[in-house]
Amino acid sequence: MTTFESITRPQRTDDTATWSAPPQPAARAGFDFDVAIVGLGYVGLPTALAYHGSNSRVLALDVSERRIAVIRAQQADLLEVDQARLAVALDHPGFVLSTDPDDLSRAAAVIVCVPTPVDEHLIPDLTILRAATAMVVEHAVAGQVLMLTSTSYVGCTDDLLAKPLAERGFTIGADVFVAFSAERIDPGNASFDHDEVPRVVGGATAECEEEATKLLLRYVTNVHRVRSLAAAEMTKLLENTFRAVNIALANEFADICRSLDLNPADVVDAAATKPYGFMPFLAGPGVGGHCIPCDPHYLLWQLRKQRVAAPMITQAMVEIAARPHRVVDRVQEVLSAAGTGMLGTRVLVVGIAYKPDVADLRESPALEILDELIQRGATVGFVDDHFDAVTLPSGARLTAVTDPAAFGAQLVVLHTRHASADLGFIEPHQLVLDTTYRGVDVPQRIIL
Ligand SMILES: NC(=O)c1ccc[n+]([C@@H]2O[C@H](COP(=O)([O-])OP(=O)(O)OC[C@H]3O[C@@H](n4cnc5c(N)ncnc54)[C@H](O)[C@@H]3O)[C@@H](O)[C@H]2O)c1
């Protein structure tokens, strides 16, 4: 068995939607599709398009008719390169959108990309993943490669795919092939080509690892193999826990810098000139999206069962969860220093997505910040090119401010700065609280 080996596919020459991919391995006999993607969200849809772009016949499956309609209408939140791929795919018989799980048995491989959130108590909510894997197991047929890419706890692929498939009578590694390979996509970030980001894969057996590697190499250029499903699952948890802990540290360091009258961004930029042993992380108003606020909780949840303590990770997640509340405290402090209380003061939040250039509100700190500002008596508004309205965790519904100059904000909170954001409405007399630490072109800004 080959272990810890990196395997590279020949580089392609052109990265447009119409590039000519290297010849693909022959599909398994008897299957209409080379691969089925289950769950067409921020991860699954670009994955389906990447497979199609490399000459695979793709079944793109989602339970949501609404999501399929959004994709058909080309209104999904995608990078330009994926929009182009989608336009090509929608006109091609080798790309089939479906909501019918019966179609799964027509695919040589099935890749599961469904959400793995946490509930309001920060406990992993496996409902969606359990339903999706149960559906995949129910429709599994001999010869298929079944791969989980959703981030989850260590042992999840075994619990939700390998064991139930064995209970159905399949011999894993001979009849069907089970693997885990977490997705590493960074939605909204065009700097890294999805297909060029190496993938880590672990199989239930050596044969599973082998088949899963071939499946990944249909579109990615580099696959790193680890010796088990669990090692691959843990790799993803390390990646995102690493980010969480470092973001918590960056936030703490930013607070320390401010108390010493230093600009945190300047200090981070200076430290980042060191070519080794340092990686810059930026402080901010908190973390959002479907990874950093959630994934480390999958690990902590699992460790609680084992009675294993992880105090540093726990503390990082506590700090991260508290960050939006700190932003509101800081708003209060800034307004008090300006001689205005919170009550009735007009506060405009700029950018409510959890990060620039995505239309994704999941776990966005802005939602909590807006809610708490309202609770403390402020009159709030928001602007964000991606959203006309938002429902806050409290249930309050806010409509976007259409004329930010006319809103007359006494304080502007820079939360997320999309490339398209126009800050031209900010008047020199207006207070600006910069939670991005990077709004250097707003001279009157106060850093968080
Ligand atoms: N979003 C990211 O930045 C990112 C990056 C890397 C990894 N991940 C991981 O990838 C996984 C998927 O995340 P996402 O952001 O793409 O989720 P998402 O919410 O954007 O999309 C999930 C899709 O799955 C569909 N779905 C739910 N149940 C289904 C079922 N039973 N069958 C078919 N479709 C079903 C939903 O309708 C939805 O369209 C998560 O585990 C996440 O942690 C996410």
PDBQT file of the ligand as one rigid body, heavy atoms in Angstrom, charges set to zero:
ROOT
HETATM    1  N1  LIG A 501     -18.493  26.970   2.279  1.00  0.00    +0.000 N 
HETATM    2  C1  LIG A 501     -17.181  26.829   2.478  1.00  0.00    +0.000 C 
HETATM    3  O1  LIG A 501     -16.414  27.785   2.475  1.00  0.00    +0.000 OA
HETATM    4  C2  LIG A 501     -16.585  25.447   2.683  1.00  0.00    +0.000 A 
HETATM    5  C3  LIG A 501     -15.233  25.246   2.381  1.00  0.00    +0.000 A 
HETATM    6  C4  LIG A 501     -14.690  23.979   2.551  1.00  0.00    +0.000 A 
HETATM    7  C5  LIG A 501     -15.490  22.955   3.061  1.00  0.00    +0.000 A 
HETATM    8  N2  LIG A 501     -16.813  23.193   3.369  1.00  0.00    +0.000 N 
HETATM    9  C6  LIG A 501     -17.598  22.069   3.863  1.00  0.00    +0.000 C 
HETATM   10  O2  LIG A 501     -18.363  21.567   2.770  1.00  0.00    +0.000 OA
HETATM   11  C7  LIG A 501     -19.633  21.092   3.217  1.00  0.00    +0.000 C 
HETATM   12  C8  LIG A 501     -20.742  21.747   2.396  1.00  0.00    +0.000 C 
HETATM   13  O3  LIG A 501     -20.785  23.139   2.663  1.00  0.00    +0.000 OA
HETATM   14  P1  LIG A 501     -21.440  24.191   1.690  1.00  0.00    +0.000 P 
HETATM   15  O4  LIG A 501     -20.946  25.528   2.155  1.00  0.00    +0.000 OA
HETATM   16  O5  LIG A 501     -21.242  23.828   0.262  1.00  0.00    +0.000 OA
HETATM   17  O6  LIG A 501     -22.986  24.007   2.031  1.00  0.00    +0.000 OA
HETATM   18  P2  LIG A 501     -24.214  24.791   1.368  1.00  0.00    +0.000 P 
HETATM   19  O7  LIG A 501     -25.164  25.056   2.465  1.00  0.00    +0.000 OA
HETATM   20  O8  LIG A 501     -23.717  25.930   0.530  1.00  0.00    +0.000 OA
HETATM   21  O9  LIG A 501     -24.847  23.762   0.341  1.00  0.00    +0.000 OA
HETATM   22  C9  LIG A 501     -25.322  22.541   0.659  1.00  0.00    +0.000 C 
HETATM   23  C10 LIG A 501     -26.326  22.064  -0.392  1.00  0.00    +0.000 C 
HETATM   24  O10 LIG A 501     -26.668  20.728  -0.032  1.00  0.00    +0.000 OA
HETATM   25  C11 LIG A 501     -28.028  20.544  -0.320  1.00  0.00    +0.000 C 
HETATM   26  N3  LIG A 501     -28.504  19.369   0.394  1.00  0.00    +0.000 N 
HETATM   27  C12 LIG A 501     -28.835  19.243   1.701  1.00  0.00    +0.000 A 
HETATM   28  N4  LIG A 501     -29.217  17.988   1.969  1.00  0.00    +0.000 NA
HETATM   29  C13 LIG A 501     -29.101  17.284   0.823  1.00  0.00    +0.000 A 
HETATM   30  C14 LIG A 501     -29.336  15.934   0.447  1.00  0.00    +0.000 A 
HETATM   31  N5  LIG A 501     -29.773  15.043   1.332  1.00  0.00    +0.000 N 
HETATM   32  N6  LIG A 501     -29.131  15.583  -0.819  1.00  0.00    +0.000 NA
HETATM   33  C15 LIG A 501     -28.718  16.483  -1.731  1.00  0.00    +0.000 A 
HETATM   34  N7  LIG A 501     -28.472  17.762  -1.447  1.00  0.00    +0.000 NA
HETATM   35  C16 LIG A 501     -28.659  18.158  -0.189  1.00  0.00    +0.000 A 
HETATM   36  C17 LIG A 501     -28.662  21.848   0.063  1.00  0.00    +0.000 C 
HETATM   37  O11 LIG A 501     -29.929  22.010  -0.551  1.00  0.00    +0.000 OA
HETATM   38  C18 LIG A 501     -27.614  22.854  -0.422  1.00  0.00    +0.000 C 
HETATM   39  O12 LIG A 501     -27.877  23.280  -1.745  1.00  0.00    +0.000 OA
HETATM   40  C19 LIG A 501     -19.677  21.401   4.710  1.00  0.00    +0.000 C 
HETATM   41  O13 LIG A 501     -19.312  20.271   5.440  1.00  0.00    +0.000 OA
HETATM   42  C20 LIG A 501     -18.633  22.474   4.901  1.00  0.00    +0.000 C 
HETATM   43  O14 LIG A 501     -18.091  22.437   6.197  1.00  0.00    +0.000 OA
HETATM   44  C21 LIG A 501     -17.374  24.400   3.154  1.00  0.00    +0.000 A 
ENDROOT
TORSDOF 0
